[in-house]
Amino acid sequence: SKDVIIGLSEVYVPEVTSFTAEAHIVVSGMFPNSCYSWKYATVTNTTPLEHEVKSFADVVQSMCLMVMVPFQKEVRLGKLASGTHTLRFVNGDGTYFEKTMKVD
């Protein structure tokens, strides 16, 4: 098996999060076949208000059902400082999209 970066189709980011609590987001998407399974997500803090999120799947080399497989997972960002944070979600092909999260 090997780890691959996967693309996301949806990300739920709460409108406002408290700086005293751990921040969470929910990511979701579709795996291209049944050989994929959720592995983990990495969160890199590029600056105190900018964070890069990469989601990984484990891909096994075996017989696979050729059906789209939905996934939805919670990703912990940890405690964040007050302010407006930019979350950059990086896909396997290097493209990305961004969302913002306000922390009070």
N, C-alpha and C positions, 0 to 999 in steps of 0.2 A: 504494500500500500504506500501511498505518498500523500503529502499535504499539498493542497492547491488553494490559492486565493480565489474566493467566489464573489460574484456580484450580488448585490442586494436589490430587491425591487421596492421595498418599503422600509421606512424607519420611523418609529414612533418616538418623538422627543417631547417630554412634558413641557408645557409652556413656562412654568416657573418651578425651580427647585431651590430648596433651602441649603445654604452653605454648611449648615450643621449636620446635614444628612448625606449619606452616600448617594451619588447620582446614578441613575439607571436609564437605559434606553432599551427599546425592543426592535430587533432587526428581523426581517423576513424576506423570503424569496423562494425560488424554485430550483431544485437540483435537476440537472438534465436527465438523470437516470438513477436506478436504485443502487448503483455502485458508490454513490456519494452519501456521506453522512457528516453531520455537524461535528467539528473538532473543537475549535476555540476562536476567540477574537483577541486581537492585540490592540491596545490603546497606547499610542505614543504621544506624549505631551511635548509638542514642538515649541510652544511658548506657554506661559501660564494661562492664556485664554484661547489657545488653538490646540486641537487634538486630532490626531489621525487614527482612524479605525480601519483595521483590515480583518476580514472574516475568513476563516479557513475551514475547508472540508477535508475529510479523509477519503481518498478514492482507492478502492480495491480493484485489482485486475482479475476479474472473474466473469462468470455469466451474470448479466445484468438485465433487469426488466427495463425496456426502453419506454419508460413513462416518466412524466414530470413528477417530482416528489416535492411537495411543499415543506418548508421549515419555518419556524419562528423561535427565536431565542432572546433571552434577556442578556444584555451586556452591561457589566458594572464599570462605571467610569471612576469611581472613588469619590472622595470629598473634593469639591471644586471651590475655588475662591469666588467671591462675589464679582459679578460682572456679566457681560454677554460673551458666551463662549462660542467659537466656531468649531463644528465637528465636521471633519472631512472623511468621507467614506470612499476608500480606494478599492477599485475593482481589479481583477486579475490582469486586464489588458492595460493597466496604467491610468485609465480614465477615472474620474471621481465626481461626486456631487457633495454639496455642503448643506448643512442645516445649522441653525443657531439654537442655543439653550441659554435662557436667562437664569442666573443664580442670584438670589437675594440673601 
